[in-house]
Amino acid sequence: MYPFAIEYALIGATIALLMWRSSGSFLSSDDGPSAAPQTLSSPKLFLGRCDCRGSSWGLAAGGAVAAVEVANLFIFFSTNVEDDIEV
């Protein structure tokens, strides 16, 4: 589980950095590639322009990974291994 923790931390840090760097600015599709970013004045404008078409696959994959992790934790903590070795 240690590699999962490192991977999640790296992915979370990357997403947080990208969101921090790009929050409050957007490019309109009709402005062209050389247009300067514009600032949004309210969260409703930002959410109205948010494109979430491919997010259902990420939600499904993340749910599957979370279910596997919970099952792994349950199996790990439910097994009671006692050593019968006498010294």
TADABEL-V916946 format. One record per pair of residues at least 4 apart in sequence whose ideal C-beta (glycine too) atoms are under 6 Angstrom apart, sorted by the first residue. I is the first residue (numbers start at 1). J is the second residue. If there is no record, write none. Layout:
BEGIN
{{I:J} {I:J}}
END
This chain:
BEGIN
{{8:12} {19:23} {24:39} {25:37} {27:35} {27:37} {31:35} {40:45} {40:46} {58:62} {74:78}}
END
